[in-house]
Amino acid sequence: MRSCGWIAVVSLLAMAAAAAGQGKDSFTPMPLDAGFGRMDLSQPATPVDQVIKEFAAKETEFQDALNHYTYRRTARVQVIDDDTGKVKGEYYEVDDVIFNPDGARTEKVVYAPASTLDQAGILMSPSDLQDIQHGYPFVLTTADLPQYDVKYVGKQRVDEVDCLVFDVSPKVIEKHKRYLNGRIWVDATDLQIVVTNGRMVPDDTKKGQEDLHPPFMTWRQQIDGHYWFPVYTKGEGMLHFSGGYGYMAQDVHIRDVIKYTDYKRFGSTTKIIYDGQDITNNGQQPSGGQSPAPGSGQSPPK
């Protein structure tokens, strides 16, 4: 986020990195959802390197399929007054991710009232929008895999889904790019990400232009009988801003919720391949037969 006058630059949405050169973190993390079971530290039956290669291939298939779906994204970002529990400022926008008449991917603003975040002294920054559009619905494709260190953690049950758990961190951070630094839960059968928890990095911690982000979790749900689609992102944390250059140090309580709904396959001549088979016209309708999202009982948390 950009500051309004005396308050430092702030950015919202994703788990903040530890401030470079500072003695304390720039965020307070949030707990994992109660739907997570005991962690089993035993190794998977298949070698870990092969599992990582296979789930990255499945994620690549999913990304290709997702590129041919339309959906609605609803984003709400709030600053909370901890003394009263009330909302001090809010950003709210509803967008349809669609295709234009030429078949090119585009976004259409459906509803966007004037933001009141400036009343809390902050503004949305470009990295906030980048995280909403691309960071929170994190996909780890084969092409992206060389950019990350992926370490096996163990096996864990998320509600009714048996998962393999991996820690993910960027090997090198390139300018103007955003990366996940956190943990992913991969369906042990479908080999697709079902839950993502972490932060989008880097943060800018330079005094006078701080750009910080709260922790987040994204839940996916099986929509079309083949792929796990992002359906819900929740982020909440206390961001810690250092003082200096005419403004005071402060803590800002951020809460954000992103919802992804109304997935529909866009009619085109492009084939959608799953496990080597063409599923483009297999009769599955994205509007029905949805599997419960993990990490929240029978539906994503509210």
PLY file of the C-alpha trace (Angstrom):
ply
format ascii 1.0
element vertex 302
property float x
property float y
property float z
element edge 301
property int vertex1
property int vertex2
end_header
0.00 0.00 0.00
1.04 3.60 -0.50
0.94 5.92 2.51
-1.36 8.88 2.86
0.74 11.71 4.24
2.25 10.77 7.60
1.73 6.99 7.46
4.34 4.75 5.85
3.89 2.90 2.58
1.89 -0.30 3.18
0.94 -3.22 1.00
-1.70 -5.87 1.75
-2.38 -9.52 1.01
0.12 -12.38 1.58
2.41 -13.36 4.42
5.11 -10.74 5.08
8.82 -11.51 4.95
11.11 -10.74 7.82
12.39 -7.20 7.42
15.87 -7.13 5.97
18.33 -5.77 8.46
15.70 -5.53 11.23
15.63 -7.43 14.49
11.96 -8.44 14.32
9.54 -9.74 11.75
7.35 -7.33 9.82
4.23 -9.40 10.54
2.50 -11.50 13.17
1.49 -14.88 11.67
-1.92 -16.48 11.88
-2.61 -20.08 13.01
-3.34 -22.94 10.64
-6.94 -24.01 10.16
-8.33 -26.53 12.68
-9.02 -29.08 9.94
-5.36 -30.18 9.78
-4.50 -33.54 11.31
-1.32 -35.00 12.80
1.84 -34.73 10.70
3.30 -38.11 9.67
7.02 -37.67 9.04
7.48 -40.92 7.12
8.67 -40.87 3.51
6.22 -41.45 0.64
6.30 -44.76 -1.23
7.47 -42.98 -4.39
10.83 -41.13 -4.25
10.32 -37.50 -3.28
12.04 -36.09 -6.39
9.71 -38.09 -8.59
6.64 -36.98 -6.61
7.67 -33.33 -7.02
8.18 -33.80 -10.75
4.79 -35.53 -11.12
2.77 -32.98 -9.15
4.44 -30.11 -11.05
3.33 -31.82 -14.27
-0.23 -32.06 -12.91
-0.10 -28.40 -11.89
0.96 -27.55 -15.45
-2.09 -29.42 -16.77
-4.26 -27.54 -14.30
-2.84 -24.14 -15.32
-3.51 -24.95 -18.97
-7.09 -25.90 -18.09
-7.62 -22.85 -15.86
-6.57 -20.62 -18.75
-9.77 -21.75 -20.51
-12.18 -21.06 -17.63
-14.05 -17.90 -16.75
-14.79 -17.09 -13.12
-15.70 -14.30 -10.71
-13.23 -12.96 -8.16
-14.40 -10.97 -5.15
-11.70 -9.21 -3.13
-12.15 -7.46 0.22
-9.26 -5.84 2.11
-9.87 -4.26 5.52
-7.96 -2.36 8.18
-9.25 -3.28 11.65
-9.28 -1.02 14.72
-8.22 -3.35 17.53
-9.61 -1.02 20.19
-13.16 -1.17 18.82
-13.08 -4.21 16.51
-14.55 -2.04 13.78
-13.37 -1.60 10.18
-11.38 1.62 9.73
-11.07 1.36 5.97
-11.93 -1.05 3.18
-11.09 -1.93 -0.41
-13.75 -4.00 -2.21
-13.87 -5.08 -5.84
-15.71 -7.70 -7.88
-14.13 -8.73 -11.18
-15.09 -11.23 -13.84
-12.13 -13.00 -15.42
-13.40 -13.55 -18.94
-12.44 -13.58 -22.62
-12.98 -10.70 -25.04
-14.56 -11.23 -28.49
-11.11 -12.01 -29.90
-10.66 -14.81 -27.38
-8.01 -12.98 -25.31
-8.04 -13.28 -21.51
-9.21 -10.10 -19.77
-10.78 -8.84 -16.55
-14.01 -6.87 -16.30
-14.80 -4.81 -13.22
-18.33 -5.67 -12.06
-18.50 -3.60 -8.89
-15.89 -1.34 -7.30
-17.07 1.25 -4.78
-14.59 3.94 -3.80
-11.92 2.58 -1.48
-11.90 3.94 2.08
-8.45 2.58 2.95
-7.16 6.13 2.80
-9.19 6.81 5.97
-6.85 4.33 7.68
-3.83 6.02 6.07
-3.01 3.45 3.40
-3.62 2.70 -0.29
-3.45 -0.44 -2.40
-0.08 -0.90 -4.10
0.74 -2.68 -7.38
2.06 -5.71 -5.48
-1.31 -6.07 -3.72
-3.10 -6.30 -7.03
-0.46 -8.66 -8.41
-0.92 -10.95 -5.42
-4.71 -10.93 -5.76
-4.57 -11.72 -9.46
-1.74 -14.25 -9.53
-0.11 -14.87 -6.14
-2.89 -16.22 -3.95
-4.14 -18.78 -6.47
-0.60 -20.19 -6.49
0.22 -22.81 -9.14
3.61 -24.58 -9.22
4.15 -25.61 -12.84
7.03 -27.53 -14.35
8.33 -24.27 -15.85
8.25 -22.56 -12.42
9.79 -25.46 -10.50
13.48 -24.51 -11.14
12.83 -21.18 -9.38
11.97 -22.89 -6.08
13.49 -25.04 -3.38
10.85 -27.69 -2.63
11.41 -29.75 0.53
9.29 -32.69 1.65
7.83 -32.26 5.16
5.54 -35.25 5.68
2.02 -36.60 5.27
-1.02 -34.89 6.74
-4.78 -35.33 6.50
-6.73 -32.17 5.69
-10.31 -33.01 6.55
-10.99 -36.02 4.29
-8.02 -35.52 1.97
-4.70 -37.34 2.43
-1.93 -34.91 1.51
1.81 -34.77 0.98
3.25 -31.60 2.53
6.08 -29.53 1.06
7.86 -26.34 2.08
8.41 -23.99 -0.86
10.81 -21.05 -1.06
12.34 -19.06 -3.94
15.95 -19.81 -4.84
16.59 -16.29 -6.15
14.32 -13.26 -6.07
14.26 -11.32 -9.32
13.21 -7.69 -9.51
9.50 -7.02 -10.14
8.56 -10.68 -9.57
6.56 -12.18 -6.69
7.20 -15.59 -5.14
5.58 -17.89 -2.61
7.51 -18.52 0.57
5.49 -21.03 2.56
3.92 -24.47 2.52
1.70 -26.43 0.14
-0.49 -29.49 0.71
-0.68 -31.79 -2.32
-3.46 -34.37 -2.74
-1.66 -37.71 -2.42
-3.87 -39.26 -5.13
-4.51 -36.43 -7.61
-1.06 -34.85 -7.06
-2.49 -31.32 -7.15
-2.20 -28.52 -4.61
-5.26 -28.30 -2.36
-4.05 -25.80 0.27
-1.41 -23.06 0.18
-0.17 -21.24 3.29
2.54 -18.61 3.37
3.55 -15.20 2.14
4.24 -13.57 -1.17
7.73 -12.07 -1.28
9.64 -9.83 -1.46
8.50 -7.08 0.90
9.98 -3.60 0.69
11.21 -2.70 4.19
13.05 0.51 3.35
12.00 3.36 5.62
9.63 5.76 3.94
8.45 3.23 1.35
7.58 0.08 3.32
5.44 -2.39 1.38
4.33 -5.21 3.71
1.89 -8.12 3.40
-0.04 -10.25 5.94
-0.01 -14.08 5.99
-2.55 -15.91 3.83
-4.07 -19.31 3.13
-5.74 -20.41 -0.10
-8.06 -23.39 -0.29
-8.86 -25.22 -3.50
-11.93 -27.29 -4.33
-12.51 -29.94 -6.98
-14.83 -28.25 -9.46
-15.00 -30.29 -12.67
-14.18 -33.75 -11.39
-10.55 -33.44 -12.51
-8.89 -30.30 -11.16
-8.68 -28.51 -7.81
-9.56 -24.82 -8.36
-8.88 -21.95 -5.93
-12.11 -21.04 -4.15
-11.14 -19.07 -1.05
-8.22 -17.04 0.28
-8.03 -15.67 3.79
-5.31 -13.41 5.09
-5.01 -11.72 8.45
-2.11 -10.37 10.43
-0.60 -7.47 12.30
1.90 -5.62 10.13
4.72 -3.85 11.97
5.97 -0.63 10.41
9.12 1.08 11.62
9.09 4.80 12.30
11.23 7.53 10.82
11.28 10.44 8.38
8.37 12.24 10.00
6.11 9.32 10.92
5.75 7.08 13.95
6.22 3.33 14.20
2.86 1.55 14.11
1.14 -1.81 13.92
-1.64 -2.22 11.36
-4.20 -5.01 11.61
-5.02 -6.24 8.10
-7.78 -8.66 7.14
-8.50 -9.80 3.60
-10.80 -12.31 1.95
-10.74 -13.36 -1.72
-13.44 -15.60 -3.19
-13.36 -17.33 -6.58
-16.76 -18.47 -7.89
-18.80 -19.33 -11.00
-16.15 -21.33 -12.82
-17.27 -22.03 -16.38
-15.35 -23.60 -19.21
-14.94 -21.17 -22.11
-15.91 -22.65 -25.46
-12.89 -22.93 -27.72
-11.09 -25.32 -30.00
-8.33 -25.83 -27.44
-8.15 -29.30 -25.93
-7.89 -29.82 -22.17
-5.70 -32.81 -21.34
-5.83 -34.68 -18.01
-3.59 -37.72 -17.39
-2.94 -37.90 -21.12
-6.65 -37.97 -22.03
-8.74 -35.32 -23.76
-11.41 -34.18 -21.26
-12.52 -31.06 -23.15
-15.99 -32.41 -23.88
-16.47 -35.18 -21.35
-19.84 -33.98 -20.15
-18.62 -32.66 -16.81
-20.26 -29.38 -15.81
-18.30 -27.06 -13.52
-21.49 -25.85 -11.81
-22.21 -29.13 -10.06
-20.67 -32.06 -8.26
-18.13 -30.05 -6.33
-16.01 -31.87 -3.78
-15.66 -30.29 -0.32
-12.76 -27.91 0.06
-10.07 -29.14 2.47
-9.14 -27.33 5.63
-12.63 -26.22 6.58
-15.04 -29.08 7.10
-17.53 -29.27 4.26
-16.88 -25.82 2.80
-14.27 -23.06 2.82
-14.19 -20.93 6.01
-16.28 -17.78 6.10
0 1
1 2
2 3
3 4
4 5
5 6
6 7
7 8
8 9
9 10
10 11
11 12
12 13
13 14
14 15
15 16
16 17
17 18
18 19
19 20
20 21
21 22
22 23
23 24
24 25
25 26
26 27
27 28
28 29
29 30
30 31
31 32
32 33
33 34
34 35
35 36
36 37
37 38
38 39
39 40
40 41
41 42
42 43
43 44
44 45
45 46
46 47
47 48
48 49
49 50
50 51
51 52
52 53
53 54
54 55
55 56
56 57
57 58
58 59
59 60
60 61
61 62
62 63
63 64
64 65
65 66
66 67
67 68
68 69
69 70
70 71
71 72
72 73
73 74
74 75
75 76
76 77
77 78
78 79
79 80
80 81
81 82
82 83
83 84
84 85
85 86
86 87
87 88
88 89
89 90
90 91
91 92
92 93
93 94
94 95
95 96
96 97
97 98
98 99
99 100
100 101
101 102
102 103
103 104
104 105
105 106
106 107
107 108
108 109
109 110
110 111
111 112
112 113
113 114
114 115
115 116
116 117
117 118
118 119
119 120
120 121
121 122
122 123
123 124
124 125
125 126
126 127
127 128
128 129
129 130
130 131
131 132
132 133
133 134
134 135
135 136
136 137
137 138
138 139
139 140
140 141
141 142
142 143
143 144
144 145
145 146
146 147
147 148
148 149
149 150
150 151
151 152
152 153
153 154
154 155
155 156
156 157
157 158
158 159
159 160
160 161
161 162
162 163
163 164
164 165
165 166
166 167
167 168
168 169
169 170
170 171
171 172
172 173
173 174
174 175
175 176
176 177
177 178
178 179
179 180
180 181
181 182
182 183
183 184
184 185
185 186
186 187
187 188
188 189
189 190
190 191
191 192
192 193
193 194
194 195
195 196
196 197
197 198
198 199
199 200
200 201
201 202
202 203
203 204
204 205
205 206
206 207
207 208
208 209
209 210
210 211
211 212
212 213
213 214
214 215
215 216
216 217
217 218
218 219
219 220
220 221
221 222
222 223
223 224
224 225
225 226
226 227
227 228
228 229
229 230
230 231
231 232
232 233
233 234
234 235
235 236
236 237
237 238
238 239
239 240
240 241
241 242
242 243
243 244
244 245
245 246
246 247
247 248
248 249
249 250
250 251
251 252
252 253
253 254
254 255
255 256
256 257
257 258
258 259
259 260
260 261
261 262
262 263
263 264
264 265
265 266
266 267
267 268
268 269
269 270
270 271
271 272
272 273
273 274
274 275
275 276
276 277
277 278
278 279
279 280
280 281
281 282
282 283
283 284
284 285
285 286
286 287
287 288
288 289
289 290
290 291
291 292
292 293
293 294
294 295
295 296
296 297
297 298
298 299
299 300
300 301
